[in-house]
């Protein structure tokens, strides 16, 4: 014999435990400093030169941490590498700029252009506004000073790593008989071996050959 009846099941609610919220992460980005680095380009002056300027912050304040790199004194210059270390607030930066040093111009003073024939070589005396510079001379493309009576094209060229300059003139070696002396000098003719300097106005004066 079967018994019938009602069966009641009871469901208890499940107890859920909420997880604590994950901690928030705050990320602060570094700022970029304004680094306006400039190079240098001029003629040689004997002084060291390189990059210049500064790095400034967002408020215009000049920031520490800038290294402008190497400096250069002689021709042709170089390319200094600059670096900026921004620390905790600014992004590091680096770069390079050109430092261009060109040869400086030198004035070559005109030498004595007229010589009197005496059978010996007649080198042209040349001076510059910097006495230590070396000047290369050619006479009709030859480095040997001429001695014969004639006209010679002379070119003087500065030979130096940091300076440049050149000048040209004509050297005239004349026999004494061909020199036209003024009345003032007729009683004291120019002796062989002396040098004759012609002024721009056509006048003449004597000076000893060096």
PEHUMO-V833035 format. One record per residue. N is the residue number from 1. RES is the residue in one letter. SS is DSSP state (@ for helix, = for strand, . for the rest). PHI is phi in radians with two decimals (NA if undefined). OMEGA is omega as a letter, one per 30 degrees, with the letter a starting at -180 (999 if undefined). Layout:
# PEHUMO-V833035
N;RES;SS;PHI;OMEGA + N;RES;SS;PHI;OMEGA
This chain:
# PEHUMO-V833035
1;X;.;NA;a + 2;X;.;-1.73;l + 3;X;.;-1.80;l + 4;X;.;-1.96;l + 5;X;.;-3.03;a + 6;X;.;-1.91;l + 7;X;.;-1.89;a + 8;X;.;-1.93;l + 9;X;.;-1.79;a + 10;X;.;-1.96;l + 11;X;.;-1.86;l + 12;X;.;-1.55;l + 13;X;.;-1.12;l + 14;X;.;-1.42;l + 15;X;.;-1.61;a + 16;X;.;-1.73;l + 17;X;.;-1.90;a + 18;X;.;-1.28;l + 19;X;.;-1.35;l + 20;X;.;-1.18;a + 21;X;.;-1.12;l + 22;X;.;-1.20;l + 23;X;.;-1.14;a + 24;X;.;-1.34;l + 25;X;.;-1.85;a + 26;X;.;-1.75;a + 27;X;.;-1.83;l + 28;X;.;-1.91;a + 29;X;.;-1.38;l + 30;X;.;-1.25;l + 31;X;=;-1.50;l + 32;X;.;-1.84;l + 33;X;.;-1.28;l + 34;X;=;-1.60;a + 35;X;=;-1.88;l + 36;X;.;-1.75;a + 37;X;.;-1.61;a + 38;X;=;-2.07;l + 39;X;.;-1.62;a + 40;X;=;-2.56;a + 41;X;=;-2.60;l + 42;X;=;-2.75;l + 43;X;=;-1.38;l + 44;X;.;-0.98;l + 45;X;.;-2.34;l + 46;X;.;1.43;a + 47;X;.;-1.91;l + 48;X;.;-1.29;a + 49;X;=;-2.44;l + 50;X;.;-2.91;l + 51;X;.;-1.27;l + 52;X;=;-2.54;a + 53;X;.;1.73;a + 54;X;.;-2.72;l + 55;X;=;-1.89;a + 56;X;=;-2.07;l + 57;X;.;-1.47;a + 58;X;.;-1.14;l + 59;X;.;-1.71;l + 60;X;.;1.51;l + 61;X;.;-1.33;l + 62;X;=;-1.21;a + 63;X;.;-1.67;l + 64;X;.;-1.36;l + 65;X;.;1.75;a + 66;X;=;-1.69;l + 67;X;=;-2.03;a + 68;X;.;-1.43;l + 69;X;.;1.47;a + 70;X;.;-1.33;l + 71;X;.;-2.03;a + 72;X;=;-2.33;a + 73;X;.;-1.99;a + 74;X;.;-1.76;l + 75;X;.;-1.10;g + 76;X;.;-1.74;a + 77;X;=;1.70;a + 78;X;=;-3.13;a + 79;X;=;-2.21;l + 80;X;=;-1.27;l + 81;X;=;-1.70;l + 82;X;=;-1.83;l + 83;X;=;-2.36;l + 84;X;=;-2.20;l + 85;X;.;-1.79;a + 86;X;.;-1.52;l + 87;X;.;1.22;a + 88;X;.;-1.46;a + 89;X;.;-1.85;a + 90;X;=;-2.23;l + 91;X;.;-1.28;l + 92;X;.;-1.15;l + 93;X;=;-2.43;l + 94;X;=;-2.76;l + 95;X;=;3.14;l + 96;X;=;-2.49;l + 97;X;=;-2.40;a + 98;X;=;-1.57;l + 99;X;=;-1.99;a + 100;X;=;-1.83;l + 101;X;=;-2.04;a + 102;X;=;-1.70;l + 103;X;.;-1.14;l + 104;X;=;-1.44;a + 105;X;=;-1.36;l + 106;X;.;-2.15;l + 107;X;.;-1.51;l + 108;X;=;-1.78;a + 109;X;=;-1.37;a + 110;X;.;-1.12;l + 111;X;.;-1.43;l + 112;X;.;-1.21;a + 113;X;.;-1.69;a + 114;X;=;-1.96;l + 115;X;=;-2.25;l + 116;X;=;-1.74;a + 117;X;.;-1.06;l + 118;X;.;-2.44;l + 119;X;.;1.56;a + 120;X;.;-1.76;l + 121;X;.;-1.02;a + 122;X;.;-2.03;l + 123;X;.;-1.22;l + 124;X;.;-1.56;l + 125;X;.;-1.49;a + 126;X;.;-2.22;l + 127;X;=;-2.21;l + 128;X;=;-2.16;l + 129;X;.;-1.38;l + 130;X;.;-2.24;a + 131;X;.;-1.11;a + 132;X;.;-1.41;a + 133;X;.;-1.32;l + 134;X;=;-1.60;l + 135;X;=;-2.07;l + 136;X;=;-1.59;a + 137;X;=;-2.01;l + 138;X;=;-2.25;l + 139;X;=;-2.08;a + 140;X;.;0.92;l + 141;X;.;1.19;l + 142;X;=;-2.00;l + 143;X;.;-1.49;l + 144;X;.;-1.53;l + 145;X;.;-1.07;a + 146;X;.;-1.37;l + 147;X;.;-2.32;a + 148;X;.;-1.43;l + 149;X;.;-1.16;a + 150;X;=;3.08;l + 151;X;=;-1.92;a + 152;X;=;-2.29;l + 153;X;=;-1.37;a + 154;X;=;-2.00;l + 155;X;=;-2.16;l + 156;X;=;-1.92;a + 157;X;=;-2.27;l + 158;X;=;-1.21;l + 159;X;=;-2.03;a + 160;X;.;-2.72;a + 161;X;.;-1.24;a + 162;X;.;-2.02;a + 163;X;=;-2.24;l + 164;X;=;-2.49;l + 165;X;.;2.92;l + 166;X;=;-2.70;l + 167;X;=;-2.67;l + 168;X;=;-2.30;l + 169;X;=;-2.78;l + 170;X;=;-2.08;l + 171;X;=;-1.66;l + 172;X;=;-1.99;l + 173;X;=;-1.81;a + 174;X;=;-2.08;l + 175;X;.;-1.26;a + 176;X;@;-1.02;a + 177;X;@;-1.12;a + 178;X;@;-1.58;a + 179;X;.;-1.41;l + 180;X;.;-1.63;a + 181;X;.;-1.67;l + 182;X;.;-1.27;l + 183;X;@;-1.04;a + 184;X;@;-1.11;a + 185;X;@;-1.66;a + 186;X;.;-1.14;l + 187;X;.;-1.44;l + 188;X;.;-2.24;a + 189;X;.;-1.08;l + 190;X;.;-1.18;a + 191;X;.;-1.45;l + 192;X;.;-0.99;a + 193;X;.;1.72;l + 194;X;=;-1.53;l + 195;X;=;-2.00;a + 196;X;=;-2.00;l + 197;X;=;-1.82;l + 198;X;=;-1.69;l + 199;X;.;-1.39;a + 200;X;.;-1.13;a + 201;X;.;-1.51;l + 202;X;.;1.63;l + 203;X;.;-1.23;a + 204;X;=;-2.32;l + 205;X;=;-2.57;a + 206;X;=;-1.72;l + 207;X;=;-2.65;a + 208;X;=;-1.22;l + 209;X;.;-1.24;l + 210;X;.;-1.69;999
